[in-house]
Amino acid sequence: MEIIADYNQQFGTNHSFNEFDLYYQDVQQRIKVEIQQQGLPAPKQDRPVHCGRYAAHRL
């Protein structure tokens, strides 16, 4: 839950553990945009993608 609180503070969001799916989707979208902005190849589906201290699987 501390990770979600840190995430909310860093990105100005208001996610909670009760709505974990919305938080997870937001993390995935931010990673996807970051990858596109940097012109990096899309990650393989079976590998985790790390963005700072937040991670998401399968974009």
Wavefront OBJ file of the C-alpha trace (Angstrom):
o trace
v 0.000 0.000 0.000
v 2.970 2.285 0.547
v 3.878 1.912 -3.125
v 0.425 3.104 -4.177
v 0.687 6.079 -1.805
v 4.115 6.973 -3.245
v 2.741 6.598 -6.761
v -0.219 8.862 -5.957
v 2.104 11.501 -4.576
v 4.504 11.354 -7.525
v 1.859 11.412 -10.263
v -0.971 13.326 -8.591
v -3.347 10.367 -8.710
v -5.759 9.037 -6.110
v -5.582 5.250 -6.452
v -6.336 2.887 -3.588
v -5.748 -0.780 -2.922
v -9.515 -1.353 -3.206
v -9.298 -0.333 -6.870
v -5.997 -2.025 -7.627
v -6.951 -2.737 -11.267
v -7.257 0.986 -12.027
v -3.853 1.642 -10.435
v -2.304 -1.219 -12.405
v -3.776 0.032 -15.685
v -2.413 3.510 -14.984
v 1.074 2.114 -14.353
v 0.905 0.125 -17.592
v -0.187 3.165 -19.587
v 2.610 5.337 -18.184
v 5.200 2.681 -19.031
v 3.783 2.298 -22.539
v 3.965 6.062 -23.148
v 7.511 6.215 -21.751
v 8.625 3.432 -24.088
v 7.028 5.151 -27.078
v 8.576 8.520 -26.207
v 12.037 7.009 -25.937
v 11.639 5.112 -29.200
v 12.425 1.818 -27.521
v 11.218 -1.498 -28.931
v 8.161 -2.928 -27.231
v 9.038 -5.450 -24.504
v 8.330 -9.132 -24.899
v 5.082 -10.142 -23.231
v 6.743 -12.625 -20.878
v 9.205 -10.141 -19.353
v 8.469 -7.581 -16.644
v 8.962 -3.924 -17.544
v 10.468 -1.688 -14.890
v 9.902 2.039 -14.630
v 11.719 3.393 -11.580
v 10.466 1.508 -8.578
v 7.168 0.555 -10.210
v 6.832 -2.524 -12.363
v 4.111 -3.865 -14.602
v 3.788 -7.066 -16.564
v 2.363 -7.406 -20.038
v 1.697 -4.041 -21.630
l 1 2 3 4 5 6 7 8 9 10 11 12 13 14 15 16 17 18 19 20 21 22 23 24 25 26 27 28 29 30 31 32 33 34 35 36 37 38 39 40 41 42 43 44 45 46 47 48 49 50 51 52 53 54 55 56 57 58 59
